[in-house]
Amino acid sequence: MLITNKIIFTALFILCFGLIPAQQPIKSTLSFAEIEKKIDSLHNEPQQMWKYIHLYIQKSKREKNYETLVYAYRYASNFSSSPKNIKYSDSALEIGKISGNRKLLTSAYINRGVIYMNETYYEKALDDILIANRYSSELGDAYSTFKTIYLIAQNKIYLGQYLDANKELKSCLEFFKKNINNDEVGKDYRTYYIYSLMSYIDSNTRIGRQKENEALIREGISYLKKNNLPQFIPYFISSEGTDAFYSRNYPLAEHKLLEALKQYNDQWPHLTEVYFLGMTYWKMQRRSLAVKYLEEVDRQYTQTGKLDPQFRNAYEILIKYNDSVGNKDKQLDYINKLMVLDKSYEKNFRYLYPKINKEYDTQKLISEKNKIENDLRLQNILLIFVISTSTLITVVFGIWYIRLKKKYKKRFDQIIKDSAEKEQQPHTEFPGDTPASSDESFDFDYYNKISGLNPAFVQKILNQMKHFEESEEYLNPMLTQKHLIEKFETNSTYFSKIINTYKGKNFTNYVNDLRLEYIVNLMKNDSTYLTLDVKELSRICGFGNTESFSDNFQKKYHLKPSYFIKMMQEKFRSE
């Protein structure tokens, strides 16, 4: 998230030195601001830097200054390795609570969220960041709010939601750039400007906006040279390399990525450049060289037990390559690692796992794993055993296929049943579906479910949503939440609360479900629609592309649209 191979904290953790023992109190007349500047200037001299960190902590305790003590523990957590970093971040949070100062508490939650993210405790991290986001919004603390928006955008990047992340990163970039010259204790506008710029460029790359990046990269490099921050320049050169890769200019990608690696002056492995060099050489058909780079990704994962989902494809290529050269041992090793990774992604990213684009889904990996293990163990077994095994596999597959068909049939029947029941129900009526001035018809309790919102206002929005559904406006593929918010004359916070409370889902799922129910109803009642391909069906019900339609159909009904169409056709033929 915040600290990846693309965006680091300028040589944060002092792994090569281990933890520095506590120092004796240092007598100093330095101010807190001067101590911070000393710490920031000593990143490459960890022993000296830690003296000032301890001075920062001791001075804050002596003066009983909760604010600077939170900032001091924050520094300590950022420059410690696990588990010391978490203990320091816990200390910062405890001081924030003791102080009773919501701003300090917000800062402490953000800090611990970042630490958790670095240690891959994603659920805990997101909990802290969302708490900080809520506190900072309530306080009107723009700096902390935009920090949390930046961190939430990193979560979205991990989830593959690059377009959503891109919009939020743009707002962060504008805010931190506007305040870049502010010099307040505990606030680092400059660093977050650089981070936001790098992350915004990266998200542009992923959504095909490489042209826009040209000016942004120039802006970044110019600022870094002007402010004597050479340690960040290789990241922007690397961005030029990844842009070239996605633009299929592989010679330029190779040149820029190698240049970035040469310019880094730290101990970090920089997997982003290593991975994209491997992918570049793979595309250039220089497969042996590609594998050497991708094996480095594997080595880092083996050492740390952590791997960004964006590098997952390295294992798919390593599996393919070793299959092609007949190295079954390595192939099996990579399959086992990929399966472990997928389980980890599934556990930590509840919404990420189904979206990861992978060549080997779980069932295929299990099948491949069993096949290779059998090949390695049974190379000298007689042909009769191979035939018996094949027969067994056929039987197992046959049983599996029959069960799968029954399961799909059950799901199909349930879809038809639910659709029929919904058709028979009258249009959604809300209690007191008349003007709020009529006391007899207005159901105050029903519309008063959301604290802080006027029940009459809630009724108004729900009636507008009812008209929106009845007039089938959701079929408009250009529909956005912003469009409805403006039309209903409300704001995103109120609108989201009403949808979640009264519809039991967020805006995206609400609209997608309406579209899916609409197209299912058409297919159920008119066989003509069953002759159309999935692309045309997705267009009819308002989805922007076939992939989104298919993904949402399967998510809602647990059935692929192609299977539903086939079963619906069989149903029509049997009637």
Secondary structure, 3 states (H helix, E strand, C coil): CCCCCCCCCCCCCCCCCCCCCCCCCCCCCCCHHHHHHHHHHCCCCHHHHHHHHHHHHHHHHHCCCHHHHHHHHHHHHHCCCCCHHHHHHHHHHHHHHHHCCHHHHHHHHHHHHHHHHHCCCHHHHHHHHHHHHHHHHHHCCHHHHHHHHHHHHHHHHHCCCHHHHHHHHHHHHHHHHHCCCCCCCCCCHHHHHHHHHHHHHHHHHHCCCHHHHHHHHHHHHHHHHHCCCHHHHHHHHHHHHHHHHHCCCHHHHHHHHHHHHHHCCCCCCCHHHHHHHHHHHHHCCCHHHHHHHHHHHHHHHHHHCCCCHHHCHHHHHHHHHHHHCCCHHHHHHHHHHHHHHHHHHHHHCCCCHHHCCCCCCHHHHHHHHHHHHHHHHCCCCCHHHHHHHHHHHHHHHHHHHHHHHHHHHHHHHHHHHHHHHHHHCCCCCCCCCCCCCCCCCCCHHHHCCCCCCCHHHHHHHHHHHHHHHHCCHHHCCCCCHHHHHHHHCCCHHHHHHHHHHHHCCCHHHHHHHHHHHHHHHHHHHCHHHHHCCHHHHHHHCCCCCHHHHHHHHHHHHCCCHHHHHHHHHHHHHHC
